[in-house]
C-alpha cells in the first residue's frame, strides 16, 4: 500500500509546484494579483483565478491517481466543483487533458485566450515530478483499494495564498498568517468505517531564498492501519546560508509550570473558549490561519492542541492531519461531544469520521465538522486538557 502513499506524496508535490508557480511566474502572478482587488473580478474570465488554481490542483491529483490506480479517481472528493460557466454561457469542465497542448487549449477558454498564462500553467501541470520518501520503500502494508476514499483540500488557507505575505515573523515557531500557513491536504479514509488511514500535508512555502525569491516546501505523511503506524519524522533543522531564511522552527515551546499545555486557535474563536484557554494555557495560546496549518502545528509538536469550536471546518480540512496524528498515537475528536461526555463512563473519545455526511444538511454543510474539533498528539494529554478546560468553561457555559 505504500505505493499509493508514494504516489500521493508525488502528486502533492506536483500540486505544490502549481501553487508556487502561480506566485513566481510573472504571467500567472499577474492573474493572482487581480484577486486582491475585492469586487473587481475581471469579468473577461470564466472564473476567478484563485478558484482555477484550486480546481487545477484538485484535478491534477485526481487525474494522476486515476492513471496510476484505475478506479481510484472517482473515489476522490474535494471542496471544488470543476464546472465553470463563462460570460457566453458556455459550460467548461476543467480536467487534466492527456497532452500539454490540449490543456493549453482548455485553459485558454477559461482565461479568455490569455495564451501566455495558459501555456505557463499547462507546463507546470504536465511537468514530471519525482518525489518519494525512502522510509516508505521498506513498508509493506496491504490495504484493499476498494475500501479507500480520499478527501482533498487543494489549497487550504486560500486567503493567505492570495495575500501572499512572505515577511510574517513566527511566534515560538508558529506563523499567525502568511504563505507559510498555506497547505495542500490529502486524506485517505476507510469507506466502511470512516476511519482515516493515510494522510499527506504538503506545505509549499516553508523557506525562501532571498536571492532568487524561490520557495522550498516540506511534506509530511502518516499511515495507520491494523496496528501498523508509521509517519515521516521531522528532519533536523539544517544549517543554511545567509541568503536563505528558515521559516519552520521545530522546537516545542518550553513548558511553563502551572500552564502545561500550548494550543493553537483560529482568529475567529469564540470569546468563551479563548477565556477558558487563557486560564488553562496562560500565554501559550497562538492564533494562526488555515485549518491545515493549525493541525500541522500539532503534528510538528509546536503545540499540544488545536481547538476550534465553530462548525466551519470540513472533512477535507481535517482528514489528512487526523490520519498522521493517528499514526503518532493522537487523533482528532468532536469538541462538542467531548464537552458533553462523562469521562468516568468509560466511553471512547468521539473521533471524527469521514464516510457519512450530516443528516439533513445540504451542499458543503453535509461535510462540516459540526461539533467543532480538537486535534491532539497524546490521548492522556487530551484527557488532562479536557479536565482543565471543563473546569474553566463551566462558569461561562451558562451565559452562552
N, C-alpha and C positions, 0 to 999 in steps of 0.2 A: 504493500500500500504506500510505501514511501515514494513510489513513482508518481502517484497522484499529488502527494505533498511537494515533491521536487518540481513538478510542473506548475503547481500553484505558486511556488516561490518564483519560478521563472516568469510567469505571466504577471505577477505582482510587480516585478522589476520592469517589465515592459510597460506596464501601466504607469509606474513611477517615471519612466523616461518620457512618456507623453506629457505627464504633469509638469516635468522640468522643462521640456521643450516649449511648452506654451508660455513659460515665463522667460525663457532665454533666447528664443529665436524671434528676431525683430518682427517678421510678418505676422506671427502668432501673438506676440506680446501686444501689438497694437490693437488686436481684436479683444484681448483680455482687458486691456486698459479701459476700453469703452464701457465695460461692465461697471466701472466705478461711478459713472455718471448716472445717478439714480433718476429714473423716469425719462431717460433719454436713450432708451434702447434703439439701436439702429433698425428701423423698420424694413430696411432692404433685406435683412437676413431672415431666413425661415425660423431661426431660433436664436436665443441669446447664446453667446459663445461659451459662457460658463456651463450651460446645460449640455452643449455639444461636447465639451471636454469630458464631462461626467459620463455621457452616453457612450462616447467612443471608448473610454476606458472599460466600461461595463461590457460592451460588445466585443472588445478585443479579448477580454477574459473568457467570455462565453465561447467565442469562435475558436480560440486556441485550445480550450479544454475539450470541446466537441471534436476537433480534428484529431486530438491525441487519444481521447476516450469516447468513442461514439456512444451517443445516448445521454451523456452527462450534461451536455449543453442545455437541454430542456429542463434540467433539474436545478439550474442556476437562477436565483431570483435576486432582484435588486431594487433600488429605490427609483430608478429612472425608466420612463417609457421611451422606446426607441422610435416612436412615430411623431413626425413633425408635419405641420401644415404651413406652407409658405403663403405669401400675400396673394398669389394667383389661385389659391385654394387647392394646390397640388399636395397630396399626401406623400411624404418622403419617409421611407423606412430606413433608418440608419443601421447598417450592418457591416461586418467585416467582409469585404469582397475578396475573391480569390487572388486578384492581382493588384499591384500598386496603382496601375493605370485606371482600373475600374473604381478603386476607392477615391482617386482624384476626381473622377467624373461625378461620383455621388456627392462628395464634399462640395464640389463647385455648385451643385444645385442648391445646397443649403446655404452656402456662403456667397450667393448671388454672383457667381462667376469669378470670385477672387482666386485666381489661379495660383498665385504665389503662396497664399496661405494654405490652399488645398493641397498643393504639392509638398509643402513643408510638413503638414500634418500626416499625409499619406506615407511619407518617407519613414517617419518615426513609428507609425503604426505597423509597417511591414518589415521594420528592421529586426534582424535576428538578435536575440539576447541569450547569452549563455550565463546562467546563474544557478548555482546549486550550493548546498551545504554538505561538505564531506561527512558530517556527523549523521546524515540521513542515509548514506550509502550502505552502512552496515545494519540498518534497521530492516527487519523483515516482519511486517505485520500484515496479515491478510484480512481486509475488510471488504465484504461484498459490495461491488459498485452499485448494485440496485437498491441499497438501503441509504444511499448518500443524497443529501440535499445541500445546496450551497447558497449562503447569503452573501451578497457583495455590496459594499458601500464604496463606489468607485473613487470619490474624492470627498473624504469626510472633513468637515470644517471648511466648507466652500467659501464662506465669507472671508476667512483668513487667507485663503488661497488667492482670492481676487484682490484683496487689500495688499497682500504681498510684502508685509513688513519684515525686513531682514535684520533689523538692528535692535530687536527687543532683548533686554537683558533678563536672564533667568533668575528666579528667586530660589536658592538652595537647589538648583538643578532643574527647576520646573518653570516652563515658559508660560506666562499668563496669556499670551497671544502671539501672533506672528506665524511665519511659514513653518516653523518647527511643529506647530500644532496640527498640521495637515497630515492625514494618514490615508492609506488605502487598506481596506479591511475585507478579508475573505475568510468566512467561517463555514466549516463543514459540519453538518449535524446528521444524526440518525433519524430518518423519516418516520420510523416506527415509534420511537420513544421521545424524540425531540432533544436528546442529549447531545451537546456539542462534542465533536470528535477531533477535529483538526482546525487550527487557526493560523492565519498569516496576517501580520501587521507590517506594512511597509511604510516607512517614514521617509518620503522622498527628499526632504530638506533638513539635513542634520548639520552639516558643516559646509561652509562656503570658502572657496579660495578667493582671497581678497585681490589677487592679481587678475585672474580670468573671470571672476564672479560666478564660476561654475559651482553648482551644488553637488554634494555627495549625500547619499542616503544610507539607511540601515534597515535591515529586515529581521523580524523576529517571528518565531514559529513554535508551535507545540502540537503534540499528538497524545490523545488519551483514549485508549480502547482496551477493554477487557484486561485490566491490570498492567498494560504497558503504558508508561508515562514518560515521554521524553520531550525536551524543549531545547531551544537554542540558548546557549549560555552567553552571558554578556562578555563581549571581547574586552580585554584590558584597554584602558584609555591610553592611546598611543602618543608618543612624543611627536609633535607636529612642528612644521616650520613656522616662522613668524608670520608668513603670508596667509596662513590658514587659521580660521577661528574654530575652536571646538565648541559645539553648542549642545552637546549632550553630556551632562555630568552624571556619573552613575553611583556616586556615594549617597547613602541614605542620610537624611538629616539626623543629627545626633539626638539620642533620646533625652527627654527632659523629665526627670523625676516624677512629679505629680501628673504630668501630661505625656503618658507613654505612647500615644497614638498621633500619627500625622495623616491628614486627609486632604484630598483634592476635591473641589466642588465647582459647580457651574456658577458663572457670574450672576445668573438669574435665580439662584437658590432662594427658597423662602426664608424669611427673617427668623421664624421659629426654629428652623433647622440650624441656621447659622449661629443663632444664640446658644443653642444646646452644644453645638460643635465647639464653640469658643470655650465653653466650660470643660469639655472633655479633652480638647486638643491644645488649649491655650492659643499661642500664636502660630501653631503649626497647622493652620488651615490655609490651603493655597487655591485661589481661584485660577481656572485655566479654561481655554477654549477647546472645543472639539471633544465629543464623547469618546472617540477612538483614542485620542491623545491622553485623556484623563485615565482611561483604562490602562494605557501603556505605562503611565506613571506608576501604577500598582504593579504591573508586570516587572518593571525595572527596579522595584524596591525603593523608589524615591518617596513613596508614601505607603501607608498600610491599607488605606481605604479610599475608594471613590464612592461617594454617596450622592444620589440625585433623587429628589422627592417628586419631581414632575412626571407627567406621562408623555414626554416629548422625545424620548429615545425609542428606537425601533429595533427589530430583530437584526437588521443589517448593521446596526451600530454596535451591538453587544456580542454577537456570536463568536467572532474571531478571538477577541480577548478572553471570552469565557472559556473557550477550548484551551488556550495557552495556560490560563490560570488553573484549570482542572489538572493539566499535566504537571503543574508545580505544587499541587496539593491545596489549591484555593478554589475559588468559584465566583459565581455571580447570582445573587438572590433578589427576590422581590422584597423591597423595603417595607411596603405596607403590611404584607403578610408576616414579615419578621417582627414588626412592632405589635402586631395583634397576637402573636404566638406565645404560648406559655412554655418557657424553656424547660420547665420541670416535667412536661408531659411526654418527653422523650420523642417528640416529633422531629422528623428530618428537617433540615433547613430547606426553605422553599426555593429551590434552584429555578432559574429561568429556563424555559423550554422553547423550542424553535419550530415545531411542526404543526401547531394549531393556532388559528387566529382568535381574536377576541370576539366572543359571541355578540351578535347584534351590531357590531361595528362595520363601517363601510370604508372603502378606499384604503389609504395607508394606515388609518386608525386601527384596522383589524390586526396590524402587526406591531402596534405600540406596546412598550413595556409599561402597562397601565398602572402598576403599583409602584413605579419608580424602581430604583435598583441600588444595590451595594456590591461593589467588586472588592474582593479581598484575597490575600495570599495565604492565610492560615485560618482554619476553622476555629481553633482555640482562641486566636486573637479576635476573630469576628465575634464570638460569643462574649468575650470580655468587653469588647467595644459596645456591643448592643446593650449589655447590662448597664454600662455607664451612660450611654445615650438615653436610655429609657428613664433613668433617674432624673435627668435634666430636661427631658421633653415633657414629663408628666405634668408639671405645673402649667406649662403653656398649652398643652393639648386641649384643655377645656375652653380656651379662648379662640381656637381655630375652627 
